[in-house]
Amino acid sequence: MKKKPPFKFFDIVVILLALGLTGFSAYSIYFQSRGGAAQVVIEGQGGRQRWIYPLSAEETVSVAGPLGNTIVMISGGQTWVEYSPCDNQVCVATGKLPGPISFMQFAACLPNNVMLMVEGSDDNTDTDSASW
């Protein structure tokens, strides 16, 4: 009795395509998105609301969530959650997220569906005032 090979030609092609797509996605997300001026990305309501500010901005942002408003501050090259209506206050306890470093920094208020992230690098290419 002849034994069947464990993989067929198209099985190998599909596996190689899946690995290539996974590698490309990881490269795009983790390496290419690090360029550019440092910026603060604030997401609310599970990603349905999104604000982007340069880290050099002086802003107070009120983000509506299911529990109430979460207050996010951007000042002095840092950003932080000033107030959140949730019970555990983990996002407030995270403290200030300083300027850009080699990896993305974030604070999250999961009960109120708010995410705060610092992305980019400090390459002295701030967004011009016409953009904001």
Secondary structure, DSSP 8 states (H G I E B T S, - for coil): -----SS-HHHHHHHHHHHHHHHHHHHHHHTGGG-SB-EEEEEETTTTEEEEEETT--EEEEEEETTEEEEEEEETTEEEEEE--SSS-HHHHT--B-S--SS-EEEEETTTTEEEEEESB-SS----GGG-
